[in-house]
Structures are given as structure tokens and as C-alpha cells.
């Protein structure tokens, strides 16, 4: 079992958002959670990622047979949990290449692997970005700075492709996008799943 959620209840500011949610996800499976605004979809995503403002009132979550509540945000990412945000933020002054190399090496180091040198990583990143239809110019830009909604979402798909997480949580990947951007993000995401499953 890759992810097991058992009777999870979550509140924020004394308002209960999730009530006894249970879910099991095995490797290679794709699950779509649907519901109206305020039903807890983003809350679940944020709890899994480790955001601290949520109050876990009951239940447990096991990720790769580990109690996820024993892991901080960085450790969850190093274990292979990836969250694509509903509204990705910009990180001025940090290039996509530098950001992804740091994330990759952090994951490799935590799992006993050898870190990737800058030249090797840059070559791999260019190859991956070419496969997804990204221009080289995008890789030199700061993370999400000045990006359109579609570019931000596609940037997160690039991150997901490079980091090869065990589980990817896409929080409303179509949010704020026009139909052409939705199709582009869907196409990139399907390529990523083809490579990682």
C-alpha cells in the first residue's frame, strides 16, 4: 500500500473540514477526488503535504508504511510525496534549474544516493524540458515569476517529471486555465505518468 488514510478528521479555525475520511492508494493507481468548493479537496492535499495550520482531530495516514505525521514537510518530499499547488507561488531570484537541482540532490542525499553535478543535471533537465515542449529560456527564469497560469501549471509538471515522486497530488490542475492551457497541462501530465508508472 502506497498511501493509506484511515478515519481522518481535520479542522481549521474550529471548523471541521474533513470528517472520518478513509482512502487507500496503491502504486500505479490514479484517483480523482471531486466535490464542490469547501468540501475539503485542498485541505486533504495540504494535510498530506504537511502544512501546519490544520488541526488533525483524529485518524492516521501511512505513506510507504510510515506514519506521515512523524515526517516534516521536507522529509515527506524526500520520501517521494509531491504536491502541485492550486495557485503556485513565484520565487523571485531562484532559477528553475537551481531550484530543481537543489530539490533533486536533497532527495538523493536523503535516500543514500550520489548528488548530481550541475552540468549533468542541466543536460538532463534540457532533455526533459524538450520532451515536454519547454523552451530553454524558461529554465533560466525565476520559479513562476511572470508566468501565466498555464506556464505555472506546466512548470509544476516539469518539476514532477524531473523529481519522479512516488505519489503526485494535483490540486485542481485546471484552476484558472483556459481550454488550450488545460489541454496542454493534461498532455504534459499524461507524458509524466507514462514515464513514472
DATA-V403615 format. One record per residue. N is the residue number from 0. SS is DSSP state (helix for helix, strand for strand, loop for the rest). PSI is psi in radians with two decimals (999 if undefined). Layout:
n:N ss:SS psi:PSI
n:N ss:SS psi:PSI
This chain:
n:0 ss:loop psi:2.16
n:1 ss:loop psi:-0.81
n:2 ss:strand psi:2.26
n:3 ss:strand psi:2.09
n:4 ss:strand psi:2.19
n:5 ss:strand psi:1.98
n:6 ss:strand psi:0.86
n:7 ss:strand psi:2.19
n:8 ss:strand psi:2.33
n:9 ss:strand psi:2.43
n:10 ss:strand psi:2.83
n:11 ss:strand psi:2.30
n:12 ss:loop psi:0.79
n:13 ss:loop psi:0.28
n:14 ss:strand psi:2.12
n:15 ss:strand psi:2.23
n:16 ss:strand psi:-0.82
n:17 ss:strand psi:2.40
n:18 ss:strand psi:1.78
n:19 ss:strand psi:0.86
n:20 ss:strand psi:2.33
n:21 ss:strand psi:2.44
n:22 ss:strand psi:2.45
n:23 ss:strand psi:2.34
n:24 ss:strand psi:2.20
n:25 ss:loop psi:2.82
n:26 ss:loop psi:2.45
n:27 ss:loop psi:-0.10
n:28 ss:loop psi:2.62
n:29 ss:loop psi:2.19
n:30 ss:loop psi:2.37
n:31 ss:loop psi:2.13
n:32 ss:loop psi:2.10
n:33 ss:loop psi:2.66
n:34 ss:loop psi:2.91
n:35 ss:loop psi:2.93
n:36 ss:loop psi:2.39
n:37 ss:loop psi:0.07
n:38 ss:loop psi:-0.15
n:39 ss:loop psi:0.14
n:40 ss:helix psi:-0.89
n:41 ss:helix psi:-0.59
n:42 ss:helix psi:-0.80
n:43 ss:helix psi:-0.78
n:44 ss:helix psi:-0.80
n:45 ss:helix psi:-0.62
n:46 ss:helix psi:-0.75
n:47 ss:helix psi:-0.68
n:48 ss:helix psi:-0.39
n:49 ss:loop psi:0.31
n:50 ss:loop psi:2.41
n:51 ss:loop psi:-0.23
n:52 ss:loop psi:-0.06
n:53 ss:loop psi:2.47
n:54 ss:strand psi:1.95
n:55 ss:strand psi:1.90
n:56 ss:strand psi:-0.43
n:57 ss:strand psi:2.88
n:58 ss:strand psi:3.08
n:59 ss:strand psi:2.72
n:60 ss:strand psi:2.20
n:61 ss:strand psi:2.22
n:62 ss:strand psi:2.03
n:63 ss:loop psi:0.73
n:64 ss:loop psi:0.28
n:65 ss:strand psi:2.51
n:66 ss:strand psi:1.98
n:67 ss:helix psi:-0.44
n:68 ss:helix psi:-0.21
n:69 ss:helix psi:-0.10
n:70 ss:loop psi:2.37
n:71 ss:loop psi:3.13
n:72 ss:helix psi:-0.83
n:73 ss:helix psi:-0.74
n:74 ss:helix psi:-0.65
n:75 ss:helix psi:-0.73
n:76 ss:helix psi:-0.73
n:77 ss:helix psi:-0.51
n:78 ss:helix psi:-0.28
n:79 ss:loop psi:0.41
n:80 ss:strand psi:2.22
n:81 ss:strand psi:2.30
n:82 ss:strand psi:2.10
n:83 ss:strand psi:2.04
n:84 ss:loop psi:2.66
n:85 ss:loop psi:-0.71
n:86 ss:loop psi:1.50
n:87 ss:loop psi:2.43
n:88 ss:loop psi:2.76
n:89 ss:loop psi:2.60
n:90 ss:strand psi:1.49
n:91 ss:strand psi:2.43
n:92 ss:strand psi:-0.07
n:93 ss:strand psi:1.96
n:94 ss:strand psi:2.68
n:95 ss:helix psi:-0.71
n:96 ss:helix psi:-0.85
n:97 ss:helix psi:-0.70
n:98 ss:helix psi:-0.83
n:99 ss:helix psi:-0.62
n:100 ss:helix psi:-0.73
n:101 ss:helix psi:-0.73
n:102 ss:helix psi:-0.76
n:103 ss:helix psi:-0.81
n:104 ss:helix psi:-0.58
n:105 ss:helix psi:-0.75
n:106 ss:helix psi:-0.78
n:107 ss:helix psi:-0.79
n:108 ss:helix psi:-0.73
n:109 ss:helix psi:-0.46
n:110 ss:loop psi:0.31
n:111 ss:loop psi:0.27
n:112 ss:loop psi:3.01
n:113 ss:loop psi:2.31
n:114 ss:loop psi:2.64
n:115 ss:loop psi:2.30
n:116 ss:loop psi:2.77
n:117 ss:helix psi:-0.73
n:118 ss:helix psi:-0.79
n:119 ss:helix psi:-0.75
n:120 ss:helix psi:-0.77
n:121 ss:helix psi:-0.68
n:122 ss:helix psi:-0.82
n:123 ss:helix psi:-0.70
n:124 ss:helix psi:-0.72
n:125 ss:helix psi:-0.73
n:126 ss:helix psi:-0.78
n:127 ss:helix psi:-0.74
n:128 ss:helix psi:-0.62
n:129 ss:helix psi:-0.72
n:130 ss:helix psi:-0.54
n:131 ss:helix psi:-0.03
n:132 ss:loop psi:0.42
n:133 ss:loop psi:2.50
n:134 ss:loop psi:2.74
n:135 ss:helix psi:-0.52
n:136 ss:helix psi:-0.62
n:137 ss:helix psi:-0.64
n:138 ss:helix psi:-0.35
n:139 ss:helix psi:-0.20
n:140 ss:loop psi:2.76
n:141 ss:strand psi:2.64
n:142 ss:strand psi:1.97
n:143 ss:loop psi:0.06
n:144 ss:loop psi:2.11
n:145 ss:loop psi:0.19
n:146 ss:loop psi:2.57
n:147 ss:loop psi:2.97
n:148 ss:helix psi:-0.75
n:149 ss:helix psi:-0.70
n:150 ss:helix psi:-0.67
n:151 ss:helix psi:-0.78
n:152 ss:helix psi:-0.71
n:153 ss:helix psi:-0.57
n:154 ss:helix psi:-0.67
n:155 ss:helix psi:-0.56
n:156 ss:helix psi:-0.68
n:157 ss:helix psi:-0.79
n:158 ss:helix psi:-0.77
n:159 ss:helix psi:-0.70
n:160 ss:helix psi:-0.73
n:161 ss:helix psi:-0.76
n:162 ss:helix psi:-0.32
n:163 ss:loop psi:1.07
n:164 ss:loop psi:2.82
n:165 ss:loop psi:-0.59
n:166 ss:strand psi:2.33
n:167 ss:strand psi:2.25
n:168 ss:strand psi:2.02
n:169 ss:strand psi:1.86
n:170 ss:loop psi:1.78
n:171 ss:loop psi:1.17
n:172 ss:loop psi:-0.26
n:173 ss:loop psi:0.01
n:174 ss:loop psi:2.18
n:175 ss:loop psi:0.19
n:176 ss:loop psi:2.59
n:177 ss:loop psi:3.05
n:178 ss:helix psi:-0.64
n:179 ss:helix psi:-0.72
n:180 ss:helix psi:-0.67
n:181 ss:helix psi:-0.77
n:182 ss:helix psi:-0.68
n:183 ss:helix psi:-0.77
n:184 ss:helix psi:-0.72
n:185 ss:helix psi:-0.72
n:186 ss:helix psi:-0.80
n:187 ss:helix psi:-0.71
n:188 ss:helix psi:-0.72
n:189 ss:helix psi:-0.62
n:190 ss:helix psi:-0.71
n:191 ss:helix psi:-0.82
n:192 ss:helix psi:-0.61
n:193 ss:helix psi:-0.56
n:194 ss:helix psi:-0.45
n:195 ss:helix psi:-0.15
n:196 ss:loop psi:999
